[in-house]
Structure formats: C-alpha cells, structure tokens
C-alpha cells in the first residue's frame, strides 16, 4: 500500500460536477493498493496517518497530528501510485491491484482510518473520473509505503 499525504487548508473531490467529498484543515490522502496488501498493511498505514505529526504547534514546529488539531481527512483511491515507468514512455499499472481486490482494500482502509480518528473520513468514488482540488498547506507532502514501513 502506498499513500501520498498532503497537509491542506482545504480539499474537495468532484464527480460529474457534483462535490462528493470536501474538507477544510486536514489531510488529503491519495491511496494505492497492490494485490499483496494485507490487513496488517491497512492497519499500520491507518495508524501512521492518524498519528503523523505534521501540523504546527504553538512554537511553529511540526509536532501535532491531524487528531491533535481536530482536522479532517479526504481519502482518494489512486491506482497510478503503482505506475511503472521502466520501459518506454507509457506507464504500466500491472503492480496496482485490480478493482476486485482494490475496492475492498480501499473500503477497509477508510473504515480503519475512521476508527483511528474517531470521526468520518470523506472519500471519492473508486474508479470514477474525479476532479481533486486542494490548497496544499506548507506545502507538506509525504509518501508512506506499508511494505518498506517508511
């Protein structure tokens, strides 16, 4: 599982000109899955995201988590995080989980994230043509990979 975490002051996802999910201060997550991802990968990543200290404290140090600042989370599925560009100029997505595997992983990840945060997580729609808007705060953008645990 691979996650791109972006600290935002606002973010939204639009599908067919309708807002599907929207947050203010918090985290925008782009989440990609492989067929090898396990429940342990999902749990570890959900806990890591919930506890990641990337928000500023009173002394302007990144020392607070999204929970600490009572921020919101918008989680978007994105299979292109597992693109391979080794051969040619057209990326291959064979490392990404197919929808039959990825959809349950994505749904379970959102559920685990909601449990870790103690609040609902906004989402996009798996497989939809989504328009994601964000105002990156900082900018702060971090990648997390459950297999390498970094």
HELIX and SHEET records of a PDB file:
HELIX    1   1 UNK A   39  UNK A   51  1                                  13    
HELIX    2   2 UNK A   79  UNK A   82  5                                   4    
HELIX    3   3 UNK A   99  UNK A  117  1                                  19    
SHEET    1   A 5 UNK A  18  UNK A  23  0                                        
SHEET    2   A 5 UNK A   2  UNK A  15 -1                                        
SHEET    3   A 5 UNK A  26  UNK A  32 -1                                        
SHEET    4   A 5 UNK A  72  UNK A  77  1                                        
SHEET    5   A 5 UNK A 122  UNK A 123  1                                        
SHEET    1   B 3 UNK A  18  UNK A  23  0                                        
SHEET    2   B 3 UNK A   2  UNK A  15 -1                                        
SHEET    3   B 3 UNK A 130  UNK A 145 -1                                        
SHEET    1   C 2 UNK A  55  UNK A  56  0                                        
SHEET    2   C 2 UNK A  62  UNK A  64 -1                                        
END                                                                             
